Every structure is written in C-alpha cells, then in structure tokens.
C-alpha cells in the first residue's frame, strides 16, 4: 500500500510527466525474498544422531508442524 501511495505521488510530479508508467510499474515490483512455501520447507529432511548408539535418524516435519514453527518465529520477532 505504501508503494502504491508513493507511486501515485510520483505520477503527479510535473518533471516525470512523460515517463512510461506501465514499464515503471513492472520494473519496481519486488517479491518478498524470505517467503517460504510449505512444500519447499517440507522437502528439507533433518537427520538426528542418537547419543546412545550414534545411529542417524531422518526426521521429517509435517505441514502443521512447519506452520506452527513459522508462527512461533513470527511472534518472537
């Protein structure tokens, strides 16, 4: 919303009147770089090492666990 307000103010500037605004709108689009998809995060397989027998155990998180973890991280920030 803030980007849209700033962009609309720039459109009113008389020195920028001849700018190509459609190209400018496409050029300034920035996606959120830290957004994770649930599928992308769920593909991460963690391995745990048993302290007693030193066996490697693979641990996969469920989508519900991932969303809980992300929500807790968001609240802590």
Secondary structure in CASP SS format (residue, H / E / C, confidence):
PFRMAT SS
TARGET T0000
AUTHOR 0000-0000-0000
METHOD secondary structure of the structure
MODEL  1
X C 1.00
X H 1.00
X H 1.00
X H 1.00
X H 1.00
X H 1.00
X H 1.00
X H 1.00
X H 1.00
X H 1.00
X H 1.00
X C 1.00
X C 1.00
X H 1.00
X H 1.00
X H 1.00
X C 1.00
X C 1.00
X C 1.00
X C 1.00
X H 1.00
X H 1.00
X H 1.00
X H 1.00
X H 1.00
X H 1.00
X H 1.00
X C 1.00
X C 1.00
X C 1.00
X C 1.00
X C 1.00
X C 1.00
X C 1.00
X C 1.00
X C 1.00
X C 1.00
X H 1.00
X H 1.00
X H 1.00
X H 1.00
X H 1.00
X C 1.00
X C 1.00
X C 1.00
X E 1.00
X E 1.00
X E 1.00
X E 1.00
X C 1.00
X C 1.00
X C 1.00
X C 1.00
X C 1.00
X C 1.00
X E 1.00
X E 1.00
X E 1.00
X E 1.00
X C 1.00
X C 1.00
X C 1.00
X H 1.00
X H 1.00
X H 1.00
X H 1.00
X H 1.00
X H 1.00
X H 1.00
X H 1.00
X H 1.00
X H 1.00
X H 1.00
X H 1.00
X H 1.00
X H 1.00
X C 1.00
END
